[in-house]
Amino acid sequence: MKLNEINDNAGATKDRKRVGRGVGSGTGRTSARGHKGQKSRSGVAIKGFEGGQMPLHRRLPKRGFHNLFGKNYNEINLGQVQKFIDAKKLDAKKPVNLEALMEGGFIKKKLDGVRLLGNGELTGKVSFEVAGASKAAIAAVEKAGGSVTILEAPKELGDGKRAQRKKDAMAKREARNQD
């Protein structure tokens, strides 16, 4: 075997389609683009164009609402906390708060705080320091002999963008009220 005799296997490569090389080639004249007009040319982007009529996506009403002041909490269930305590990832003697949950690997992102939910069962006495808790969760923790302290969510938690948007919105509102 010599270097100049090395070839690909038969059928391994395929020649590209050469368009616009005459009618006899099969891909001449319209070059496999159909007929004349805007879509037969290059650089066309007619996604929602309806011939000048107002497109459907603009005729339909807007839906939904984005609450600028809404909170986004890390939600934890009592059963999940109990599993982490059993696995020795959380210390039941110390208060369970955002920092302890981050250290244990329970929470990956700091949002606007932690909200405690009552799904699952708690066997030991545990004290919680959270931004919010459901009535069922508070009842279950107190039944087990623990306590729940509701904290005010820190202002600059999370990515900071939410807090900045809140400040901007408040400044706009105050400027409008002063005028």
Contacts in CASP RR format, 6 or more apart in sequence:
PFRMAT RR
TARGET T0000
AUTHOR 0000-0000-0000
METHOD contacts of the structure
MODEL  1
MKLNEINDNAGATKDRKRVGRGVGSGTGRTSARGHKGQKSRSGVAIKGFE
GGQMPLHRRLPKRGFHNLFGKNYNEINLGQVQKFIDAKKLDAKKPVNLEA
LMEGGFIKKKLDGVRLLGNGELTGKVSFEVAGASKAAIAAVEKAGGSVTI
LEAPKELGDGKRAQRKKDAMAKREARNQD
17 27 0 8 1.000
17 32 0 8 1.000
18 25 0 8 1.000
18 27 0 8 1.000
19 27 0 8 1.000
19 28 0 8 1.000
19 31 0 8 1.000
19 32 0 8 1.000
20 27 0 8 1.000
20 28 0 8 1.000
20 29 0 8 1.000
20 31 0 8 1.000
21 27 0 8 1.000
21 28 0 8 1.000
22 28 0 8 1.000
22 29 0 8 1.000
23 29 0 8 1.000
30 36 0 8 1.000
30 40 0 8 1.000
33 39 0 8 1.000
33 40 0 8 1.000
34 40 0 8 1.000
38 44 0 8 1.000
38 46 0 8 1.000
39 46 0 8 1.000
48 55 0 8 1.000
48 56 0 8 1.000
48 57 0 8 1.000
49 55 0 8 1.000
50 56 0 8 1.000
68 165 0 8 1.000
68 166 0 8 1.000
68 169 0 8 1.000
69 166 0 8 1.000
69 169 0 8 1.000
71 112 0 8 1.000
71 113 0 8 1.000
71 131 0 8 1.000
71 153 0 8 1.000
72 111 0 8 1.000
72 112 0 8 1.000
72 162 0 8 1.000
73 111 0 8 1.000
73 112 0 8 1.000
73 113 0 8 1.000
73 114 0 8 1.000
73 115 0 8 1.000
73 131 0 8 1.000
73 132 0 8 1.000
74 98 0 8 1.000
74 101 0 8 1.000
74 107 0 8 1.000
74 109 0 8 1.000
74 110 0 8 1.000
74 111 0 8 1.000
74 113 0 8 1.000
74 114 0 8 1.000
74 115 0 8 1.000
75 114 0 8 1.000
75 115 0 8 1.000
75 117 0 8 1.000
76 101 0 8 1.000
76 106 0 8 1.000
76 107 0 8 1.000
76 114 0 8 1.000
76 115 0 8 1.000
76 116 0 8 1.000
76 117 0 8 1.000
77 117 0 8 1.000
77 118 0 8 1.000
77 119 0 8 1.000
77 120 0 8 1.000
78 116 0 8 1.000
78 117 0 8 1.000
78 118 0 8 1.000
78 119 0 8 1.000
78 120 0 8 1.000
78 121 0 8 1.000
78 122 0 8 1.000
78 137 0 8 1.000
78 140 0 8 1.000
78 141 0 8 1.000
79 119 0 8 1.000
79 120 0 8 1.000
79 121 0 8 1.000
79 122 0 8 1.000
80 106 0 8 1.000
81 90 0 8 1.000
81 96 0 8 1.000
81 106 0 8 1.000
81 122 0 8 1.000
81 126 0 8 1.000
82 120 0 8 1.000
82 121 0 8 1.000
82 122 0 8 1.000
82 123 0 8 1.000
82 124 0 8 1.000
84 90 0 8 1.000
84 104 0 8 1.000
84 106 0 8 1.000
85 91 0 8 1.000
85 92 0 8 1.000
85 124 0 8 1.000
85 126 0 8 1.000
89 104 0 8 1.000
89 105 0 8 1.000
89 106 0 8 1.000
90 96 0 8 1.000
90 100 0 8 1.000
90 101 0 8 1.000
90 104 0 8 1.000
90 106 0 8 1.000
91 100 0 8 1.000
92 124 0 8 1.000
92 125 0 8 1.000
92 126 0 8 1.000
94 100 0 8 1.000
95 127 0 8 1.000
95 128 0 8 1.000
95 129 0 8 1.000
95 149 0 8 1.000
96 126 0 8 1.000
96 127 0 8 1.000
96 128 0 8 1.000
96 129 0 8 1.000
96 130 0 8 1.000
97 114 0 8 1.000
97 128 0 8 1.000
97 129 0 8 1.000
97 130 0 8 1.000
97 151 0 8 1.000
98 107 0 8 1.000
98 110 0 8 1.000
98 113 0 8 1.000
98 114 0 8 1.000
98 130 0 8 1.000
101 107 0 8 1.000
101 114 0 8 1.000
102 108 0 8 1.000
102 110 0 8 1.000
107 114 0 8 1.000
109 158 0 8 1.000
110 157 0 8 1.000
110 158 0 8 1.000
111 157 0 8 1.000
111 158 0 8 1.000
112 131 0 8 1.000
112 153 0 8 1.000
112 157 0 8 1.000
112 158 0 8 1.000
112 162 0 8 1.000
113 130 0 8 1.000
113 131 0 8 1.000
113 153 0 8 1.000
113 154 0 8 1.000
113 157 0 8 1.000
114 130 0 8 1.000
114 131 0 8 1.000
114 132 0 8 1.000
115 130 0 8 1.000
115 131 0 8 1.000
115 132 0 8 1.000
115 133 0 8 1.000
115 134 0 8 1.000
116 128 0 8 1.000
116 130 0 8 1.000
116 132 0 8 1.000
116 133 0 8 1.000
116 134 0 8 1.000
116 137 0 8 1.000
116 138 0 8 1.000
116 141 0 8 1.000
116 148 0 8 1.000
117 133 0 8 1.000
117 134 0 8 1.000
117 136 0 8 1.000
117 137 0 8 1.000
118 134 0 8 1.000
118 136 0 8 1.000
118 137 0 8 1.000
118 140 0 8 1.000
120 140 0 8 1.000
121 140 0 8 1.000
122 140 0 8 1.000
122 141 0 8 1.000
122 144 0 8 1.000
123 144 0 8 1.000
124 144 0 8 1.000
124 145 0 8 1.000
124 146 0 8 1.000
125 144 0 8 1.000
125 145 0 8 1.000
125 146 0 8 1.000
126 141 0 8 1.000
126 144 0 8 1.000
126 146 0 8 1.000
127 146 0 8 1.000
127 147 0 8 1.000
127 148 0 8 1.000
127 149 0 8 1.000
128 141 0 8 1.000
128 146 0 8 1.000
128 147 0 8 1.000
128 148 0 8 1.000
128 149 0 8 1.000
129 149 0 8 1.000
129 151 0 8 1.000
130 148 0 8 1.000
130 149 0 8 1.000
130 150 0 8 1.000
130 151 0 8 1.000
131 150 0 8 1.000
131 151 0 8 1.000
131 152 0 8 1.000
131 153 0 8 1.000
132 150 0 8 1.000
132 151 0 8 1.000
133 141 0 8 1.000
133 148 0 8 1.000
133 150 0 8 1.000
137 148 0 8 1.000
138 148 0 8 1.000
141 147 0 8 1.000
141 148 0 8 1.000
142 148 0 8 1.000
155 163 0 8 1.000
156 163 0 8 1.000
157 163 0 8 1.000
END
